[in-house]
Amino acid sequence: MRFKVLLIMLLVTNISFSQSTSESVIDNSNYYKFFQPIKGHSMNWLRASDAIPVIIDELIKNNIPYYTIEVGNLIKIDDTTRLVVTISFKKNNKEYGIVYEPIHGTPLNLHDRDFMETPSKEGFIETEIDINGNSNFMLVKPLPPNIFLIKQTCYWFQFDNKGTVYKVNKDVIESILRQDIKKYLSKMQ
């Protein structure tokens, strides 16, 4: 009888721990579920100045030669379309780039990440500001297949000044960005 009770307890404990472990791992497939609707919290997003060093570091960690990495290149897509690529680099003597879209909003929407699965349908709005402060907009759609889009709106995190521990903090969201960069790199030939 004791053996049966011990066996049942071990089975229940094993199931409990395995469920809590899988549910507590935050990654790029589930982090929206970890939003904590706490009154008085603040949200922020990774700005380009936060994201660019993380992206470059992840490129280097994935064997992209550092001397091929550049920031802010203007490329000519066709006779009428130019695009500033946030980060460009070479892999296997092929040119690649990442465009960081600096737009975010609320409410949070998991479907903001859909572009990662169907990048060919996505476009990017390039903004040109002249010396008088006037803006011109140009839609680049579709993006060339060697240019990857990263949307700031997907890289949100929570914080406050009270020291509340949030599940999706800045360190976690930087990890999510790294996972997404690895995913893009895995699609390269």
N, C-alpha and C positions, 0 to 999 in steps of 0.2 A: 504494500500500500504506500509506504513512504517513497518507494522508488517511482511509483506512478505520479504522486504529488510532485516530487522533484522534477520529473520529466515534463509535466504540465507547466510548472513554473519556469523551467528553462525555455520551453517553447514560447510561452507568452512573453517572456523577457526578450528573447531573440526577435520576435515579431515587432515588439514595441520599439526596440533600439533600431532595427533596420528601417522602420517607417520614419522615425524621427530623424535619422541620419540623412535619408534621401530627401526629405522635405526641408531640411535645414541648409542644404547646399544651394547657395544662390549662384546662378549662372545666367548666361544670356538667353536661355529659354524660359526662365521662370521669374526673373527679378521683379516684374510688374506686380506679381502676387504679394510681394513683401512690402508694398507701400503701406505706411502706417498713418491712418487718418487721425492724427493727434492735433487737438486744438492748439493754436499758437506755434505750430511748427513752421519752418521755412523750407523752401525748395530752391535749388539752384541747378544749373546745368554746367557741364564741362564746356568752357569757352575754348576757342581755338588756341589761346595761349596755354591752356591746361592740356588740351588733347594732342597738340603737335609734338611735344616732347615724349609723350607716352607712345604715340604712333611710331616715331623715329626709333625709340628704344626697342619696341617690339619688332620693327623691321630688322634692326641689327641682330637681335636675338634669334631671328629666323634666317640668318645667313644672307641678308641683303648687304652687299658691301657699302660701308658708310660713305665712301667717296662718290657713290652714285646717287646718294640721297640729296635732293635739293628742295628748297621751300619757296613757293610763290612763283613758279614758272608760268609764263604766258605761252599758251600753245595755240596754233592755228588749226582749227578743225576742218574748215573749208574756206572758200574765198570770202565769205561774209561773217564767219563765226570764229570768235576768239574766246578762250577760256583760261582763267587763272587757276592753275592746279595747285592746291594747298601744299601737297607733298608729291614730288615725282621721284622715281627711282628706276633702276634697271635690275632685271633678273634674267639670267641666261641671254644677255645681249638684247633683250626686248625692253621697250619703254613702258612704264606703268605710272599711274598717278592716283591720288586720292583727293577728292574734293570734299571739304568740310563745310556743310551747309549751316550757317550760323543763325538758325531760326528755331525758336522753341515756343511752347505754349501749354496751356492747361485747358481742360482737364487732361490728365495723362491718358493715353490711348495705346493699347498694345498693338493696334494695327499700324501705328507709326513705324513699326519695324518691318512691315510687309515688303518694303523695297529691297530688303536683303535677299529675299527669295526670288523676286522678279525684277532684277536691276535694269533689264532692257526696256521696261515700260516707264522707268523713271526719267525725269529730266531735272535740270538744275537751272535756276534763274540767276544769271550773272548780272550784277549791279555795277553800273559805271557812274561815278560821281564826277562832275566837271569842277573846275576851279571856282565856279559861282555857287556850288552846292546843289545844282540840279542833278536829278537822277534819271538815268536811262536804264531800261531793263531789257535783257535778251534771254529768251528761253533756249537752252541747249538741250534738245530732246530728239532722239535719245542720246545719252552720253556714249562716247566711244566704248567698245568692249574692254579696253585696257585702262579705263578710268573708273575707279570705284567711288561710290557716294557714301559719305558718313553724315548722318543727320544729328545735329546737336540735340534736337528734341527727344531723342532716345536715351540720352546720357544724363539723366536727372539723378539727383540725390537729395536726401533730407538732412537737415541740421537745425539746431537752435542754440541759443546762448546759455541754456540751462544745463547743458551737459547730458541731455537725453541721448541714449544709445539707440541709433536708428539702424535697422538692418541693411538698408541701402544707403551707405554713406559714400563719401568721395573715394575712398580706397576701393570699395566694392565696385563702384561704377567705372573706375579706371580699369579694373580687372575685366569687366564686361567689354569695354572698348578693346582691350587686348585680345579677348576671345574672338571678337568680330574681325579684327585685323588678321588673326590666324586663319579664320574661315575664308577671308578674301584671298590670302596667300595660297591656301590649298586649292583654290580654283584656277590658279595660274598654271600655264603650261611650261 
